[in-house]
Amino acid sequence: MGIKLINYIFDNNTSNGILFEKAIDYDMNNSQLQFKGIFVRYLADFYFELPATYQQEKNKIHSFLVNNATACKAREQANTGLANGFWNESSGKSIYGSIETTAALDLYIATFKVETGNKGDI
């Protein structure tokens, strides 16, 4: 069931493989922006729970995390290091702050864990 949910999110809540908010034309609140960080944090945990027979799905999750981390890093605010709440450049929107940055940190940590095979606490 978890694979179906992840595939649904990858298919319906991404643009060029980058996670985005469906409510992009509406006022966003911090909960929506923060949830991306929570999602990727648990996505990394799910990655480590998948058996070796799910290597194709693991590769897909790995690529998703790396691509999102790369996109997020590219959209950081110059001179401050604050993350943009919108990881996808095509949104044309920018919002910088502590909530957005903690979501990005969740993304960077999740990516690091999957990249290094470290499923423990960082």
C-alpha positions in Angstrom: 0.0 0.0 0.0 2.9 2.4 0.8 4.3 2.0 -2.7 0.9 2.9 -4.2 0.7 6.0 -2.1 4.2 7.1 -3.0 3.6 6.5 -6.7 0.4 8.6 -6.4 2.3 11.5 -4.9 5.1 11.2 -7.4 2.6 11.2 -10.2 0.2 13.9 -8.9 2.2 16.2 -6.7 5.4 16.7 -8.6 6.5 18.8 -11.5 9.6 17.5 -13.3 10.1 15.2 -10.3 10.0 18.1 -7.7 7.4 18.1 -5.0 4.9 20.9 -5.1 1.8 22.1 -3.4 -1.5 21.6 -5.1 -2.8 24.8 -3.6 -0.2 26.9 -5.3 -2.7 29.6 -6.5 -4.0 30.0 -2.9 -2.5 31.5 0.2 -0.2 28.9 1.6 0.2 28.4 5.4 3.1 27.1 7.3 1.6 23.7 7.8 1.4 23.0 4.0 5.1 24.0 3.6 6.2 22.2 6.7 4.5 19.0 5.6 6.9 18.5 2.7 9.7 18.2 5.2 7.7 15.7 7.3 6.8 13.7 4.1 10.5 13.4 2.9 11.6 12.5 6.4 9.2 9.6 6.6 9.9 8.7 3.0 13.5 8.0 3.9 12.4 5.8 6.8 10.1 3.9 4.4 13.0 3.5 2.0 15.0 1.6 4.6 12.0 -0.6 5.4 11.6 -1.8 1.8 13.1 -5.3 1.2 15.8 -5.8 -1.4 13.2 -7.1 -3.8 11.9 -3.5 -4.2 15.1 -2.2 -5.6 13.4 -0.4 -8.5 11.2 1.5 -6.0 14.2 2.3 -3.8 16.0 3.7 -6.8 12.9 5.9 -7.5 12.8 7.2 -4.0 16.6 7.8 -4.0 16.4 9.8 -7.2 13.4 11.7 -6.0 15.2 12.8 -2.8 18.4 13.8 -4.6 16.5 15.8 -7.3 14.4 17.6 -4.7 17.4 18.4 -2.5 19.3 19.8 -5.6 16.3 21.9 -6.6 15.8 23.2 -3.1 19.4 24.1 -2.6 19.4 26.0 -5.9 16.5 28.1 -4.7 18.1 29.2 -1.4 18.1 32.9 -0.6 21.4 34.4 -1.4 23.5 35.5 1.6 21.1 34.0 4.2 20.9 30.3 3.4 17.2 30.4 4.1 15.3 27.9 2.0 12.5 28.7 -0.3 9.2 27.1 0.6 8.7 26.3 -3.1 11.3 23.8 -4.2 10.0 23.8 -7.7 11.2 26.8 -9.8 8.2 26.6 -12.1 5.9 27.9 -9.4 7.4 31.4 -9.8 6.8 32.0 -6.1 9.2 32.5 -3.3 8.8 32.4 0.5 11.7 32.3 2.9 11.7 31.7 6.6 12.3 29.3 9.5 9.5 26.9 8.7 10.6 26.6 5.0 14.2 26.1 6.1 13.3 23.4 8.6 11.4 21.6 5.8 14.5 21.9 3.7 16.7 20.5 6.5 14.4 17.5 6.7 14.9 17.0 3.0 18.7 17.4 3.2 18.9 14.9 6.1 16.6 12.4 4.4 18.7 12.6 1.3 21.9 12.2 3.3 20.6 9.2 5.1 19.6 7.5 1.8 22.8 8.5 0.1 25.0 7.1 2.8 22.8 4.2 3.9 22.6 5.6 7.4 19.1 4.9 8.7 19.8 6.0 12.2 19.6 9.4 13.8 21.9 12.1 12.4 
